[in-house]
Amino acid sequence: MTTDESVRTRGTVFDRDGALVADYRLGNRSGRPAALDLRLHRLPAEHAVPAILTALPGWVVSAREDTGAVLLAAGGRLLRHMHQYTRDLGPDLGDVTWAEPGIEVRAAASVASSRLYDTWLAAYPPEHPDGGDDVSPANLEGLYDGRTLGPLLGFSTVALDEGRVVGAVLVNDAELLGPWITEVFRDPDAKYAGLGGRLLRHTLGLALLDGLPSIGLAVTEGNPARAVYERLGFRPGESFMTVVLPGGEHR
Ligand SMILES: CC(C)(COP(=O)(O)OP(=O)(O)OC[C@H]1O[C@@H](n2cnc3c(N)ncnc32)[C@H](O)[C@@H]1OP(=O)(O)O)[C@@H](O)C(=O)NCCC(=O)NCCS
């Protein structure tokens, strides 16, 4: 559920007539050059795509889903389709005091990231929409130490059952996105059903106490967690696709 950060350099695409077609943030994804948050200046997207394919062969492009769909139709390969959500924080959250028998909650920063790893791994089996290579100790560590998206915020929460981590909600202060839920998971054992949503609600309450007006997150298409977020009052925002363009020498 993380969003890669990039070097703050912008790039541009022009068509054969020298007209500006698109601009983007230059980055790196999966060992390829990446055009992040690509925005079109020439509409409709169908008119811009030939210039983009010529300028960025084999690149990874992230863009709004309507642009992404056109890039897919032009031979691109989908890496990720995700939906952003925002939760305004206010008194409607009600009483979020943690009072769950047998489950202790602690500030994430007081629990080493290595203690989260086994449960995190179990929450993302290979068939999960976010399962795969991203579920690695280095990526969890990157959320903890702030390298991936920005500093870990103090109200990030870990749930423990007899000292074993059974769930967590990590929130990072992302420079471009604001306070962002970068991770939420629970032990997949059925006895913990519902724990993820309850922990999320508790963390939202701590964020409100900390004075935050709102908090965002992104969820991958096909992840049933969307229903949990919508029940908790998250509002859908924009949707984005990350696509590998055809061509180029990258593998
Ligand atoms: C997201 C998560 C923390 C929510 O935890 P939770 O509040 O305890 O909720 P549950 O896991 O019990 O399930 C939430 C809903 O998804 C459904 N669901 C969960 N896993 C599912 C699966 N593999 N296939 C289909 N539905 C599934 C549940 O039936 C439930 O639906 P319901 O509330 O309508 O009955 C937890 O499902 C999880 O750890 N998922 C894996 C990690 C993940 O995807 N994190 C979110 C990244 S954006």
The ligand as a Gaussian input file, in Angstrom:
#p B3LYP/6-31G(d) Opt

LIG

0 1
 C       -7.462000      -5.073000       5.862000
 C       -7.542000      -5.759000       7.205000
 C       -6.518000      -5.148000       8.164000
 C       -8.953000      -5.562000       7.746000
 O       -9.021000      -6.248000       8.939000
 P      -10.412000      -6.455000       9.701000
 O      -11.026000      -5.166000      10.014000
 O      -10.026000      -7.342000      10.829000
 O      -11.404000      -7.093000       8.684000
 P      -11.401000      -8.587000       8.139000
 O      -10.019000      -9.033000       7.804000
 O      -12.149000      -9.426000       9.102000
 O      -12.184000      -8.524000       6.768000
 C      -12.740000      -7.378000       6.236000
 C      -13.706000      -7.787000       5.153000
 O      -12.996000      -8.332000       4.040000
 C      -13.417000      -9.674000       3.799000
 N      -12.219000     -10.431000       3.443000
 C      -11.056000     -10.511000       4.126000
 N      -10.175000     -11.277000       3.459000
 C      -10.798000     -11.687000       2.334000
 C      -10.435000     -12.489000       1.229000
 N       -9.220000     -13.045000       1.143000
 N      -11.332000     -12.682000       0.244000
 C      -12.565000     -12.135000       0.316000
 N      -12.985000     -11.372000       1.345000
 C      -12.118000     -11.158000       2.337000
 C      -14.025000     -10.142000       5.090000
 O      -15.002000     -11.163000       4.885000
 C      -14.662000      -8.879000       5.620000
 O      -15.864000      -8.587000       4.973000
 P      -17.147000      -8.322000       5.841000
 O      -16.718000      -7.311000       6.853000
 O      -18.128000      -7.802000       4.861000
 O      -17.475000      -9.636000       6.445000
 C       -7.249000      -7.291000       7.074000
 O       -8.221000      -7.854000       6.223000
 C       -5.865000      -7.583000       6.558000
 O       -4.908000      -7.680000       7.319000
 N       -5.756000      -7.788000       5.241000
 C       -4.459000      -8.100000       4.634000
 C       -3.593000      -6.870000       4.539000
 C       -4.275000      -5.765000       3.751000
 O       -4.840000      -5.981000       2.696000
 N       -4.173000      -4.551000       4.271000
 C       -4.760000      -3.379000       3.658000
 C       -3.873000      -2.822000       2.618000
 S       -4.613000      -1.397000       1.844000

